Amino acid sequence: MIPVFEPVIGEEEVAAVVAAIRRGEISGSFGESIPRFEEAFAAYCGCKYGIAVSSGTAALYLAVAALDLKAGDEILVSASTNIATALAAYHNNLVPVPIDSEPRTWNLNLDLIEDLITPRTRAIIPVHLFGHPVDMDRLCQIARKHNLVVIEDCAESHGATCHDRMTGSFGDMGCFSFYANKVITTGEGGMIVTNDSRIAEKLKLLRNLAFTTPRFRHEIAGYNFRMTGYSAAMGLVQCNKIEKVIEEKIRVAKTYDRFLKKVSGLQLPAPSTIGRHVYWMYGVVVQPDFPLSRDELQTQLRDAGIDTRTFFCPMNLQPCLQEQSGYRQVKCPVAESLWKTGFYLPSSPKLTEQIIQGIAETVYGIAEASHAKLTA
Ligand SMILES: Cc1ncc(COP(=O)(O)O)c(C=O)c1O
């Protein structure tokens, strides 16, 4: 089976992790690996501060917790995203309000934001879905007008840019994931980047149980969202390879584009018109004129040894969110349609041109065979 993703981990990562363990960088905040990784990754993003945490989910949760909002306040989020984006609001007793998607880029539709703002709206979390950058200049303009805090969900967009600036550097905070399938990985892990020194200090405090002096007497209720030193050591090595990984991801996407062009009825990922799309995953949408449904196509690809994943179930359809008090029902027809018709193909940066061509030929063959059956 060709997997949807395989991380690129070399002997340098293994050596760095082993060396960190030998130095005792196992738990707590010991050693240099964590501050060095924070500095390197924040600098890569064009930000002053990086706060390493245990996952992308923890990064988003902590970013929202640092805002000290009132229970029942609302946070706008992209409808089409991993549940972690909405849970950052939910677990802070805030109401996530979904913004429907835009049919071309599959990112949140900027035209819908202002109509969703109420007197309780405090923040917005745009997601750069599959590595496609949101137009952050326009989003920040809307946010400024309405006094909203901006937290970018960059779990899928390491290295993506908007008008030559890195995603993650536009908002008050940018949250990254280093889960195994992300552009770079630390196994589990995440980071918040920011240019605001007060926010950075607060995040560092909250991440580590809000220890102050005297030790063991706590003014603030914090969390343990620390990253381990050996994960950070791996992250540092990965950070040095990030541009190479992105180059490969773009190569994979362009190769798919070339070979899938001849398949009609499939919407391919839109190139970015505002910056660099890093194609975290290569998503496609099955259109009505394709001879099979998305589910049928996925089943046949699986039978042919090709693994795929559907797009996200949108936040307006999540049962766990609907039960929350203050839940706001918002229609998201585009995100719902993407959930039914979208899926992504194997997107590992290791994929060769030959394998990608083989996958594309399989898609083409399935479409042609169904077409022939339908017209027989
Ligand atoms: C858009 C988005 N946000 C948040 C997360 C959560 O990150 P993690 O798995 O590191 O908790 C993910 C992915 O896993 C994601 O794709």
Ligand as a Chemical Component Dictionary entry (heavy atoms), coordinates in Angstrom:
data_LIG
# 
_chem_comp.id                   LIG 
_chem_comp.type                 NON-POLYMER 
_chem_comp.pdbx_formal_charge   0 
_chem_comp.three_letter_code    LIG 
# 
loop_
_chem_comp_atom.comp_id 
_chem_comp_atom.atom_id 
_chem_comp_atom.alt_atom_id 
_chem_comp_atom.type_symbol 
_chem_comp_atom.charge 
_chem_comp_atom.model_Cartn_x 
_chem_comp_atom.model_Cartn_y 
_chem_comp_atom.model_Cartn_z 
_chem_comp_atom.pdbx_ordinal 
LIG C1 C1 C 0 -5.166 22.339 10.931 1  
LIG C2 C2 C 0 -4.681 21.571 12.114 2  
LIG N1 N1 N 0 -4.710 22.142 13.327 3  
LIG C3 C3 C 0 -4.263 21.497 14.428 4  
LIG C4 C4 C 0 -3.758 20.234 14.358 5  
LIG C5 C5 C 0 -3.345 19.536 15.629 6  
LIG O1 O1 O 0 -1.986 19.263 15.704 7  
LIG P1 P1 P 0 -1.458 18.035 16.618 8  
LIG O2 O2 O 0 -1.841 16.777 15.946 9  
LIG O3 O3 O 0 0.021  18.246 16.677 10 
LIG O4 O4 O 0 -2.099 18.187 17.963 11 
LIG C6 C6 C 0 -3.691 19.596 13.103 12 
LIG C7 C7 C 0 -3.153 18.263 12.872 13 
LIG O5 O5 O 0 -2.932 17.342 13.356 14 
LIG C8 C8 C 0 -4.165 20.275 11.963 15 
LIG O6 O6 O 0 -4.130 19.701 10.753 16 
# 
loop_
_chem_comp_bond.comp_id 
_chem_comp_bond.atom_id_1 
_chem_comp_bond.atom_id_2 
_chem_comp_bond.value_order 
_chem_comp_bond.pdbx_ordinal 
LIG C1 C2 SING 1  
LIG C2 N1 SING 2  
LIG C2 C8 DOUB 3  
LIG N1 C3 DOUB 4  
LIG C3 C4 SING 5  
LIG C4 C5 SING 6  
LIG C4 C6 DOUB 7  
LIG C5 O1 SING 8  
LIG O1 P1 SING 9  
LIG P1 O2 DOUB 10 
LIG P1 O3 SING 11 
LIG P1 O4 SING 12 
LIG C6 C7 SING 13 
LIG C6 C8 SING 14 
LIG C7 O5 DOUB 15 
LIG C8 O6 SING 16 
# 
